[in-house]
Amino acid sequence: MGKEMSENPDKATSAKKAPDKQFYLIYGIILVVVLFITYILLQRPGEPLRMVARFAATFGYLAVFLSILSSEYMARMRKISGLPFLKAHHNLARIGILLIIIHPLALALEAQDFTIFLPVFYPIERFLALGGRTAFYLFLLAAGIALYRKRYRNWKKVHYLSYLAFLLVSAHALMIGSDFRVEVMRILAFVMAVTVTGIFIHKRSGTKTGARRKKSS
């Protein structure tokens, strides 16, 4: 077996599929978006911790969106990137969660006020405006349950909280996000929120259809 592989290096390398051309196109688009967002953020320079918070918030938001988007196109992503889906999905999720933690921490250190970690549920306008606080814990819960998915059969139901958390962050960004006062950033946030909502509906409808087929069989 080893001799055959050494004599046929093409067979050995074929096991590791090279990325599709679309892979470079998609990453090129993401790079352009990242550079554009960076340009927008740098138009309003501020104190170091404030800048850290702003960058962490915006790019954490983007990373979580890409993580959710990748979960909708698992087979497609594997084909395009040549990488296992879970590796790409989990890397995006880890980056997103890390930045989501950095954002409030930087704000709390700047203001010397850690009440920023306390969720607010009433009134509804304030709940949505400060939705990032609630989303913070929902993201951690959704990520935590995914780590122990082998132990819990219904882990996906809890993991779906990440979709709700994303929508809360979207409301938070659109209502009080300083960098989302720019029209193009507002449009970007709205498009991402609608996309995530569509993905959630599609996943849930697919899950129910699969459950019905199992029962009928």
C-alpha positions as CSV (number, residue, x, y, z in Angstrom):
1,M,0.0,0.0,0.0
2,G,2.8,2.4,1.0
3,K,4.8,1.5,-2.1
4,E,1.8,2.1,-4.4
5,M,1.2,5.5,-2.9
6,S,4.9,6.5,-3.2
7,E,4.9,5.3,-6.8
8,N,1.7,7.3,-7.5
9,P,2.1,10.7,-5.8
10,D,-0.9,12.0,-7.7
11,K,-3.1,9.5,-5.8
12,A,-1.7,10.7,-2.5
13,T,-2.3,14.3,-3.2
14,S,-5.8,13.7,-4.6
15,A,-6.8,12.8,-1.0
16,K,-6.3,16.4,-0.2
17,K,-8.5,18.3,-2.6
18,A,-7.1,21.6,-3.8
19,P,-9.4,24.6,-3.2
20,D,-11.8,25.5,-6.1
21,K,-11.3,28.7,-8.0
22,Q,-14.5,30.0,-6.3
23,F,-12.7,29.7,-3.0
24,Y,-10.3,32.5,-3.9
25,L,-13.2,34.6,-5.3
26,I,-15.1,34.3,-2.0
27,Y,-12.1,35.0,0.1
28,G,-11.3,38.0,-2.1
29,I,-14.8,39.3,-1.6
30,I,-14.5,38.8,2.2
31,L,-11.1,40.6,2.1
32,V,-12.6,43.6,0.3
33,V,-15.5,43.8,2.9
34,V,-13.0,43.6,5.7
35,L,-10.8,46.4,4.2
36,F,-13.9,48.5,3.6
37,I,-15.2,48.1,7.2
38,T,-11.7,48.9,8.5
39,Y,-11.7,52.1,6.4
40,I,-15.1,53.1,7.8
41,L,-14.0,52.4,11.4
42,L,-10.8,54.4,10.9
43,Q,-12.7,57.5,9.8
44,R,-13.7,58.0,13.4
45,P,-10.5,57.5,15.5
46,G,-10.8,57.4,19.3
47,E,-9.2,56.2,22.5
48,P,-7.4,52.9,22.2
49,L,-9.9,50.8,24.3
50,R,-12.8,52.4,22.4
51,M,-11.2,51.5,19.1
52,V,-10.5,47.9,20.3
53,A,-14.2,47.7,21.3
54,R,-15.4,49.0,18.0
55,F,-13.2,46.7,15.9
56,A,-14.1,43.7,18.1
57,A,-17.8,44.4,17.8
58,T,-17.9,44.8,14.1
59,F,-15.6,42.0,13.1
60,G,-17.1,39.7,15.7
61,Y,-20.5,40.4,14.2
62,L,-19.1,39.6,10.7
63,A,-17.3,36.4,11.9
64,V,-20.5,35.0,13.5
65,F,-22.4,35.8,10.4
66,L,-19.9,33.9,8.2
67,S,-20.0,31.0,10.7
68,I,-23.8,30.8,10.4
69,L,-23.7,31.2,6.6
70,S,-21.1,28.4,6.4
71,S,-23.5,26.0,8.3
72,E,-26.1,26.5,5.5
73,Y,-23.8,25.5,2.7
74,M,-21.8,22.7,4.3
75,A,-21.3,20.5,1.2
76,R,-20.7,23.5,-1.0
77,M,-18.2,25.0,1.3
78,R,-16.3,21.6,1.5
79,K,-16.2,21.4,-2.3
80,I,-15.0,25.0,-2.7
81,S,-12.4,25.2,0.0
82,G,-11.2,21.6,0.0
83,L,-11.4,21.8,3.8
84,P,-13.6,19.8,6.3
85,F,-16.7,21.9,7.0
86,L,-16.4,21.7,10.8
87,K,-12.9,23.0,10.7
88,A,-13.9,26.2,8.8
89,H,-17.1,26.6,10.7
90,H,-15.5,26.2,14.1
91,N,-12.6,28.5,13.3
92,L,-15.0,31.3,12.3
93,A,-17.1,30.6,15.4
94,R,-14.0,30.8,17.7
95,I,-12.9,34.1,16.2
96,G,-16.4,35.5,16.5
97,I,-16.8,34.4,20.2
98,L,-13.4,35.7,21.1
99,L,-14.2,39.1,19.6
100,I,-17.6,39.2,21.2
101,I,-15.9,38.7,24.6
102,I,-13.3,41.4,23.9
103,H,-15.9,44.0,22.9
104,P,-17.8,44.5,26.2
105,L,-14.6,43.8,28.2
106,A,-12.8,46.7,26.5
107,L,-15.8,49.0,27.1
108,A,-16.0,48.0,30.7
109,L,-12.3,48.6,31.3
110,E,-12.6,52.0,29.6
111,A,-15.6,53.1,31.7
112,Q,-14.5,51.2,34.8
113,D,-18.0,49.9,34.9
114,F,-18.7,46.2,34.7
115,T,-22.5,46.6,34.8
116,I,-22.2,46.5,31.0
117,F,-22.4,42.7,31.4
118,L,-25.8,42.9,33.0
119,P,-28.7,42.2,30.6
120,V,-31.7,44.6,30.4
121,F,-35.1,43.2,29.6
122,Y,-37.5,46.1,30.1
123,P,-38.8,48.2,28.5
124,I,-38.7,46.5,25.0
125,E,-36.9,49.5,23.3
126,R,-34.1,49.4,25.9
127,F,-33.9,45.6,25.7
128,L,-33.4,45.8,21.9
129,A,-31.0,48.7,22.1
130,L,-28.9,46.8,24.6
131,G,-29.6,43.5,23.0
132,G,-25.9,42.8,22.8
133,R,-25.8,42.2,26.5
134,T,-28.4,39.3,26.3
135,A,-26.8,38.1,23.0
136,F,-23.4,37.8,24.8
137,Y,-24.7,35.0,27.1
138,L,-26.8,33.4,24.3
139,F,-23.7,33.1,22.1
140,L,-21.7,31.6,25.0
141,L,-24.5,29.1,25.7
142,A,-24.8,28.1,22.1
143,A,-21.1,27.7,21.7
144,G,-20.7,25.8,25.0
145,I,-23.4,23.3,24.1
146,A,-21.7,22.7,20.7
147,L,-18.5,21.7,22.5
148,Y,-20.5,18.9,24.3
149,R,-22.7,17.9,21.4
150,K,-21.8,14.3,21.7
151,R,-23.3,14.1,25.2
152,Y,-26.6,15.8,24.4
153,R,-28.9,14.4,21.7
154,N,-30.9,17.7,21.4
155,W,-27.9,20.0,21.4
156,K,-29.0,21.6,18.1
157,K,-32.1,23.1,19.7
158,V,-29.9,25.0,22.2
159,H,-27.3,25.8,19.5
160,Y,-30.1,27.6,17.5
161,L,-30.0,30.3,20.2
162,S,-27.1,31.7,18.2
163,Y,-29.6,32.9,15.5
164,L,-31.6,34.8,18.1
165,A,-28.4,36.2,19.5
166,F,-27.4,37.4,16.1
167,L,-30.7,39.2,15.6
168,L,-30.4,40.9,19.0
169,V,-26.9,42.1,18.0
170,S,-28.3,43.4,14.8
171,A,-30.9,45.4,16.6
172,H,-28.2,46.6,19.0
173,A,-26.0,47.7,16.1
174,L,-28.7,49.4,14.2
175,M,-30.2,51.3,17.2
176,I,-27.1,52.5,19.1
177,G,-24.0,51.2,17.2
178,S,-21.8,54.2,16.5
179,D,-20.3,52.7,13.4
180,F,-23.7,51.7,12.0
181,R,-24.9,55.3,11.6
182,V,-23.2,55.1,8.1
183,E,-25.9,54.1,5.6
184,V,-23.9,51.4,3.9
185,M,-23.2,49.8,7.3
186,R,-26.9,49.9,8.2
187,I,-27.7,48.2,4.8
188,L,-25.0,45.5,5.5
189,A,-26.4,44.8,9.0
190,F,-30.0,44.6,7.6
191,V,-29.0,42.2,4.8
192,M,-27.1,40.0,7.2
193,A,-30.0,39.9,9.7
194,V,-32.5,39.0,6.9
195,T,-30.0,36.3,5.6
196,V,-29.7,34.7,9.0
197,T,-33.4,34.7,9.5
198,G,-33.8,33.0,6.1
199,I,-31.2,30.4,7.1
200,F,-33.0,29.7,10.4
201,I,-36.4,29.2,8.7
202,H,-34.8,26.9,6.1
203,K,-33.0,24.8,8.7
204,R,-36.1,24.5,10.8
205,S,-38.4,23.6,7.9
206,G,-35.8,21.0,6.8
207,T,-35.7,19.5,10.3
208,K,-39.5,19.2,10.4
209,T,-39.6,17.6,7.0
210,G,-37.0,15.1,7.9
211,A,-38.8,14.2,11.2
212,R,-42.1,13.6,9.2
213,R,-40.3,11.3,6.8
214,K,-38.9,9.3,9.6
215,K,-42.3,8.9,11.2
216,S,-43.9,7.9,7.9
217,S,-41.2,5.3,7.2
